């Protein structure tokens, strides 16, 4: 028997479910747009030469390999929360541009980190270095594979700008800041890994610049600005920076303790590449031996994981993630947008901070 309370609860849930469906429908349009855009490019270059489609095929493989579309999702949510028209194709192009920018960063990241897999498949540089070696081509296989990956990443960057060019002009300033910021953050990450000195404050700053803002904060503002609501930027920044840091800390925990079969990428790269994450920074403050386990040859990832667990730092990182999520949810609670979108953003904070891949 349906009670009045049950009916009222179901009614309260309807707008939230509708909002979520709207975002999911738009995300499917983003995926379709990426597929059709890359298919058109392939058809054009197939008439030029067989070699001309190789980089496009590599992009298409990544674009259809089941990415989470987190950046497009936040862009679309920011746009809809700001009152944007869901039928406007320009916002689909803007969200697709963010995904291509992300693919560009992933392909280049895999070269920088010497990662072997991405989205459950061989990384672009590894795939092409293997192709070079098995076919007995001239030159060095590794350099060939890395060269191909750099060009594939650059092509994704070019295409991302082409798609973003149709977005409302109000989104451009945030788009340009996002692109430069992620490159600066990537350099800071590489430099910190080379130095590998204990500096938790720097680790948090790098996580914020290269990941948090790029993943959540700025995509949200791109979307809101595309809808003509640049006034939402301060609230979205507070929310996005807190939830963005939580997102990156979850990424750090997944790298250290996650299952490659679930994450679709090589596990333990932060160890092998000496990434100075907050997890490792805090742990090395408590146990100096961890630095030696990472930098000296002959130690296994399982040894490092065990030592990390002994410090208690993973639990501290989990508590920090919970505090950041609450901080983000509080920041959005009074934002001047419809309550249903405040609720959706609050739920998105939980989904990205507590994901398993």
PyMOL commands that set and color helices and strands:
alter all, ss='L'
color gray80, all
select helices_A, chain A and resi 4-46+50-63+70-81+89-113+124-134+141-164+169-195+200-226+230-257+260-263+269-272+278-286+289-295+301-311+313-333+339-353
alter helices_A, ss='H'
color red, helices_A
select strands_A, chain A and resi 117-118+121-122
alter strands_A, ss='S'
color yellow, strands_A
deselect
rebuild
show_as cartoon
